[in-house]
Amino acid sequence: MSLLTSLAANTLKLSLVLALSAAVYAQKGKTFTNEDFASGSRTESAEQKSEKPEKESGQATGEAKRDSKKEEEEKAWQQQYSQAQDKMRSLDMQRTRIELQIQELRNQLRQPQAGSEISAQIADLQEQLKQLNGQYEDARREVNKLKDEGSTKGFKEKPDQPAPGQSRKDYNESRARSLEERIRAAEEKIRMYQLRINEARTRTFQARPSQLRIGDPYYTDPELRKTIEESEKGIQEAQQEIQRLNEEVERLRRGR
């Protein structure tokens, strides 16, 4: 009996303790959660720690994919832009040389022994020049289009640097030769512009009512005045280009 009495008394005390604890929580308005139990707290913390690295890893992977995609797009744009520039320069060189040939043939026409063959050659070259001018304008528009696209997307032109496996010395020499070719093309343009000026002035002088008249030599034909002014501007731009390219060639020759 005494044993049963002792067990009953202990059970009663435990019930009272639990009841008092519940009353205290109820008075404070507290609701039991996993945070009140050590095991629950440890479980949630472990889950949070496992989720955080996964999120960070996923974000890093996404950023890496975006960077890789942009890099691929930029490389593709650089190649397109470089090829478009080369095409435009090539067409410009071709049309410049053909115009120089036309001017030389026109000078031959002024000679007494000039025949119809020269006139036919001039007509043929003029047709070629017309086609080249159209192709050049298309190429120029394509270059400007790609340039605007690159600017909008934040792309940069391909840096001048050796190709994989190419030495700096070989690259500098190859690059210098390429720039020297552009210098020769600019010098040809200066010749072309000067011939345009000479021809325009000759035509202006011949078209004047009186060769003895004093005044503005271009007053008879505004178009000839425009040709002379544009050609003079073209000469200045070509001279500036030559100076810039010569400086670049000199830098390359020094190996810098």
ABEGO torsion letter per residue (X at the ends): XAAAAAAAAAAAAAAAAAAAAAAAAAAAGBBBBAAABAAAAAAAAAAAAAAAAAAAAAAAAAAAAAAAAAAAAAAAAAAAAAAAAAAAAAAAAAAAAAAAAAAAAAAAAABAABBAAAAAAAAAAAAAAAAAAAAAAAAAAAAAAAAAAAAAAGBBBBBBBBBBGBBAAAAAAAAAAAAAAAAAAAAAAAAAAAAAAAAAAAAAAAABABAABBEBAAAABAAAAAAAAAAAAAAAAAAAAAAAAAAAAAAAAAGX
